[in-house]
Every structure is written in structure tokens, then in C-alpha cells.
Amino acid sequence: MTADAPGQGTPDTAAGTTELLRDLLIRAETAHGVYETEVLNGVRDEEWPQWYAEHMTRSLAESGYSITRNPA
């Protein structure tokens, strides 16, 4: 799997990819906390994996990244 951003190159190292994913997870955690508080009135979101996946997908797209699978 590769993550490409136009004009930004590819996070061509495991460390670069790890840092990208770490940042996205931190941002998703923060946004999800707000969502649980403001939208769900403090109720734990049992569907949090789906919410995180959608948030991270949107964040990648908004930053110009696309995830593609390397051919086998």
C-alpha cells in the first residue's frame, strides 16, 4: 500500500508512513471526542471504528492523499 500526495512526494519510508498514520489517529481521536460530547451527548460511540475510518479517509483525501494497493 502506498499513500501519495500530489506535489508532496510519497512517505517512502516506514517511519514516514507511521508518522502520517499516527497524526491521522491523533486528529481522529480529538475530533471523535468532540463528536461524542456534542452529538452523542457524552454517550460512548460503539461504532467508533467506522467513525475513525471515515474520518481518516476524509482527512487523507482533503490533504491530497490517495491510498493504492501495490500490484502483487
C-alpha positions as a Markdown table, in Angstrom:
| # | Residue | x | y | z |
|---|---|---|---|---|
| 1 | Met | 0.0 | 0.0 | 0.0 |
| 2 | Thr | 1.3 | 3.5 | -0.8 |
| 3 | Ala | 0.0 | 6.9 | 0.2 |
| 4 | Asp | 0.7 | 9.5 | -2.4 |
| 5 | Ala | 0.1 | 13.3 | -2.1 |
| 6 | Pro | 0.3 | 15.5 | -5.2 |
| 7 | Gly | 3.4 | 17.7 | -5.0 |
| 8 | Gln | 4.5 | 16.2 | -1.7 |
| 9 | Gly | 6.1 | 13.0 | -2.7 |
| 10 | Thr | 5.4 | 9.7 | -1.1 |
| 11 | Pro | 6.0 | 8.8 | 2.5 |
| 12 | Asp | 8.7 | 6.5 | 1.2 |
| 13 | Thr | 9.8 | 5.1 | 4.5 |
| 14 | Ala | 8.1 | 3.1 | 7.1 |
| 15 | Ala | 8.8 | 5.9 | 9.5 |
| 16 | Gly | 7.1 | 8.4 | 7.2 |
| 17 | Thr | 4.1 | 6.3 | 6.8 |
| 18 | Thr | 3.9 | 5.6 | 10.5 |
| 19 | Glu | 4.1 | 9.3 | 11.3 |
| 20 | Leu | 1.3 | 10.1 | 8.8 |
| 21 | Leu | -0.9 | 7.4 | 10.3 |
| 22 | Arg | -0.1 | 8.5 | 13.8 |
| 23 | Asp | -1.0 | 12.1 | 13.0 |
| 24 | Leu | -4.3 | 11.0 | 11.5 |
| 25 | Leu | -5.2 | 8.8 | 14.5 |
| 26 | Ile | -4.5 | 11.7 | 16.9 |
| 27 | Arg | -6.6 | 14.1 | 14.8 |
| 28 | Ala | -9.4 | 11.4 | 14.6 |
| 29 | Glu | -9.3 | 10.9 | 18.4 |
| 30 | Thr | -9.6 | 14.6 | 19.1 |
| 31 | Ala | -12.5 | 15.0 | 16.6 |
| 32 | His | -14.2 | 11.9 | 17.9 |
| 33 | Gly | -14.1 | 13.2 | 21.4 |
| 34 | Val | -15.9 | 16.3 | 20.3 |
| 35 | Tyr | -18.4 | 14.2 | 18.3 |
| 36 | Glu | -19.2 | 12.0 | 21.4 |
| 37 | Thr | -19.6 | 15.1 | 23.6 |
| 38 | Glu | -21.6 | 17.4 | 21.3 |
| 39 | Val | -23.5 | 15.0 | 19.0 |
| 40 | Leu | -24.0 | 11.9 | 21.2 |
| 41 | Asn | -24.3 | 14.0 | 24.5 |
| 42 | Gly | -21.5 | 12.1 | 26.2 |
| 43 | Val | -22.6 | 8.6 | 25.2 |
| 44 | Arg | -19.8 | 6.2 | 24.2 |
| 45 | Asp | -19.9 | 5.6 | 20.4 |
| 46 | Glu | -20.0 | 1.8 | 20.0 |
| 47 | Glu | -19.4 | 2.3 | 16.2 |
| 48 | Trp | -16.1 | 4.2 | 16.8 |
| 49 | Pro | -14.0 | 2.1 | 14.4 |
| 50 | Gln | -16.3 | 3.0 | 11.5 |
| 51 | Trp | -16.3 | 6.7 | 12.6 |
| 52 | Tyr | -12.4 | 6.7 | 12.7 |
| 53 | Ala | -12.1 | 5.0 | 9.3 |
| 54 | Glu | -14.4 | 7.5 | 7.7 |
| 55 | His | -12.7 | 10.5 | 9.4 |
| 56 | Met | -9.3 | 9.3 | 8.4 |
| 57 | Thr | -10.4 | 8.6 | 4.8 |
| 58 | Arg | -11.8 | 12.2 | 4.5 |
| 59 | Ser | -8.6 | 13.6 | 6.1 |
| 60 | Leu | -6.4 | 11.8 | 3.7 |
| 61 | Ala | -8.5 | 12.9 | 0.7 |
| 62 | Glu | -8.6 | 16.6 | 1.9 |
| 63 | Ser | -4.8 | 16.5 | 2.2 |
| 64 | Gly | -4.4 | 15.2 | -1.4 |
| 65 | Tyr | -3.5 | 11.7 | -0.4 |
| 66 | Ser | -4.8 | 8.5 | -2.1 |
| 67 | Ile | -4.2 | 5.0 | -0.9 |
| 68 | Thr | -3.4 | 2.5 | -3.6 |
| 69 | Arg | -2.5 | -1.2 | -3.4 |
| 70 | Asn | 0.8 | -2.2 | -4.9 |
| 71 | Pro | 0.4 | -4.8 | -7.6 |
| 72 | Ala | 1.3 | -8.3 | -6.4 |
